[in-house]
């Protein structure tokens, strides 16, 4: 998985009643775009360090 600042991280929900988690990558801490990522989730004001699992994917911003 590779990402850049401004890309979106999407984590698929494991339950039908729960929405997917959407967040903006605000910092890439791994080498060459690799995790971990500092992510600001769309429903929260705080930022979290994320090591994405197999249920996550990156949606690249239009500038990437």
C-alpha positions as a printed NumPy array, in Angstrom:
array([[  0.   ,   0.   ,   0.   ],
       [  1.319,   3.42 ,  -0.967],
       [ -0.175,   6.783,  -0.145],
       [  0.584,  10.483,  -0.173],
       [ -0.613,  13.412,   1.913],
       [ -4.13 ,  14.33 ,   0.778],
       [ -5.109,  10.796,  -0.244],
       [ -8.147,   9.194,   1.389],
       [ -7.977,   6.05 ,   3.483],
       [-11.116,   3.934,   3.31 ],
       [-11.662,   1.132,   5.802],
       [-14.535,  -1.187,   4.888],
       [-17.036,  -1.952,   7.607],
       [-17.265,  -5.52 ,   8.85 ],
       [-20.981,  -5.117,   9.637],
       [-23.862,  -4.175,   7.35 ],
       [-25.285,  -1.654,   9.81 ],
       [-22.016,   0.277,  10.129],
       [-20.681,   2.72 ,   7.528],
       [-17.177,   2.531,   6.091],
       [-14.59 ,   4.753,   7.802],
       [-13.251,   7.567,   5.632],
       [-10.207,   9.611,   6.495],
       [ -7.696,  11.995,   4.976],
       [ -4.024,  11.111,   5.198],
       [ -2.303,  14.126,   6.731],
       [  1.158,  12.576,   7.162],
       [  2.996,   9.552,   5.769],
       [  5.48 ,   8.193,   8.294],
       [  6.714,   5.127,   6.399],
       [  9.363,   5.118,   3.686],
       [  8.26 ,   5.606,   0.07 ],
       [  4.569,   6.127,   0.873],
       [  4.254,   3.074,   3.087],
       [  2.352,   2.96 ,   6.417],
       [  1.951,   4.059,   9.092],
       [ -0.215,   7.061,   8.223],
       [ -1.476,   9.897,  10.365],
       [ -5.18 ,  10.049,   9.488],
       [ -7.911,  12.569,  10.249],
       [-11.184,  10.63 ,  10.171],
       [-14.174,  12.377,   8.594],
       [-16.329,  12.025,  11.735],
       [-13.655,  13.103,  14.237],
       [-11.573,  16.203,  14.852],
       [ -8.526,  14.348,  16.144],
       [ -5.807,  12.56 ,  14.189],
       [ -4.752,   8.946,  14.676],
       [ -1.727,   6.887,  13.678],
       [ -2.977,   4.021,  11.492],
       [ -1.393,   0.798,  10.293],
       [ -4.019,  -0.206,   7.676],
       [ -5.149,  -3.813,   7.493],
       [ -6.479,  -5.86 ,   4.566],
       [ -9.906,  -4.21 ,   4.893],
       [ -8.447,  -0.808,   3.928],
       [ -7.484,   0.82 ,   0.655],
       [ -6.156,   4.184,  -0.502],
       [ -8.037,   6.461,  -2.845],
       [ -5.465,   8.765,  -4.416],
       [ -6.211,  12.467,  -4.626],
       [ -6.5  ,  14.069,  -8.054],
       [ -3.076,  15.667,  -7.59 ],
       [ -1.302,  12.3  ,  -7.171]])
